[in-house]
């Protein structure tokens, strides 16, 4: 079992930056791949970035260069650095973890989810 808690969301102006954190509790966090997803009202949950247990990172082409994922296994934490934020980045952001998935981009490939943290980008 893994419990995930996201933090770092908030209100930011267009062009600003935020760093989200996903802290995991449980055993052997280093064995888990972790993904970040987001969901805006009325939209489906969207894959944002992922990092495997082997530290390979991947993300949609549309977000590469702006959103950067990293992990610190000593702190059982995965980070999502978000730069040059735009109004369309406004959403609830969730992290998810799984030992089964390697490069998962679909939310239902993951076994554990956090409660989410809200990011609001104002113009």
URRAQUI-V884069 format. One record per residue. N is the residue number from 1. PHI is phi as a letter, one per 30 degrees, with the letter a starting at -180 (999 if undefined). OMEGA is omega in degrees with one decimal (NA if undefined). Layout:
# URRAQUI-V884069
n=N phi=PHI omega=OMEGA
n=N phi=PHI omega=OMEGA
This chain:
# URRAQUI-V884069
n=1 phi=999 omega=177.1
n=2 phi=b omega=172.4
n=3 phi=c omega=-176.5
n=4 phi=b omega=177.9
n=5 phi=b omega=177.9
n=6 phi=c omega=174.3
n=7 phi=a omega=175.8
n=8 phi=j omega=177.7
n=9 phi=d omega=179.0
n=10 phi=l omega=-179.8
n=11 phi=c omega=-178.8
n=12 phi=b omega=178.8
n=13 phi=d omega=176.3
n=14 phi=e omega=-178.2
n=15 phi=j omega=-178.6
n=16 phi=d omega=-177.6
n=17 phi=b omega=172.4
n=18 phi=b omega=171.6
n=19 phi=b omega=177.4
n=20 phi=c omega=176.6
n=21 phi=b omega=175.1
n=22 phi=b omega=-178.0
n=23 phi=c omega=-177.7
n=24 phi=c omega=170.7
n=25 phi=b omega=-174.7
n=26 phi=k omega=-173.8
n=27 phi=c omega=169.9
n=28 phi=h omega=177.2
n=29 phi=e omega=-177.0
n=30 phi=d omega=178.2
n=31 phi=d omega=-172.8
n=32 phi=c omega=164.9
n=33 phi=d omega=-175.7
n=34 phi=b omega=176.4
n=35 phi=b omega=170.9
n=36 phi=c omega=177.0
n=37 phi=b omega=173.9
n=38 phi=b omega=179.4
n=39 phi=b omega=174.2
n=40 phi=c omega=-179.9
n=41 phi=e omega=178.4
n=42 phi=i omega=-178.9
n=43 phi=c omega=174.6
n=44 phi=d omega=177.7
n=45 phi=d omega=-171.2
n=46 phi=c omega=177.4
n=47 phi=d omega=-176.7
n=48 phi=c omega=-179.2
n=49 phi=a omega=178.4
n=50 phi=b omega=176.8
n=51 phi=b omega=-176.5
n=52 phi=d omega=176.5
n=53 phi=d omega=177.4
n=54 phi=c omega=176.8
n=55 phi=i omega=171.7
n=56 phi=d omega=-178.0
n=57 phi=c omega=-179.8
n=58 phi=a omega=-179.0
n=59 phi=a omega=177.3
n=60 phi=d omega=179.7
n=61 phi=e omega=-176.5
n=62 phi=d omega=-177.4
n=63 phi=c omega=-179.5
n=64 phi=d omega=-179.0
n=65 phi=j omega=177.3
n=66 phi=c omega=-177.7
n=67 phi=c omega=-176.2
n=68 phi=b omega=-179.8
n=69 phi=c omega=177.6
n=70 phi=a omega=179.7
n=71 phi=b omega=174.8
n=72 phi=b omega=-176.0
n=73 phi=d omega=178.4
n=74 phi=d omega=178.0
n=75 phi=c omega=-177.8
n=76 phi=h omega=-173.4
n=77 phi=b omega=170.7
n=78 phi=c omega=-177.7
n=79 phi=c omega=170.9
n=80 phi=b omega=176.0
n=81 phi=d omega=-177.3
n=82 phi=c omega=-177.5
n=83 phi=c omega=178.6
n=84 phi=h omega=-175.1
n=85 phi=d omega=179.9
n=86 phi=c omega=-179.2
n=87 phi=e omega=-178.7
n=88 phi=d omega=174.5
n=89 phi=d omega=178.1
n=90 phi=d omega=-176.8
n=91 phi=a omega=165.9
n=92 phi=d omega=-177.2
n=93 phi=c omega=-176.7
n=94 phi=b omega=168.6
n=95 phi=c omega=-177.9
n=96 phi=b omega=-176.8
n=97 phi=b omega=177.1
n=98 phi=a omega=171.8
n=99 phi=d omega=-174.9
n=100 phi=d omega=-171.0
n=101 phi=d omega=176.2
n=102 phi=c omega=178.2
n=103 phi=b omega=-175.9
n=104 phi=d omega=177.3
n=105 phi=b omega=179.4
n=106 phi=c omega=-173.7
n=107 phi=d omega=-175.7
n=108 phi=d omega=172.9
n=109 phi=d omega=-175.1
n=110 phi=c omega=-174.3
n=111 phi=c omega=-175.0
n=112 phi=b omega=-175.9
n=113 phi=b omega=169.5
n=114 phi=d omega=-178.0
n=115 phi=d omega=176.7
n=116 phi=j omega=174.8
n=117 phi=b omega=-173.7
n=118 phi=d omega=173.5
n=119 phi=c omega=178.6
n=120 phi=b omega=-179.3
n=121 phi=c omega=-176.3
n=122 phi=c omega=-179.7
n=123 phi=c omega=NA
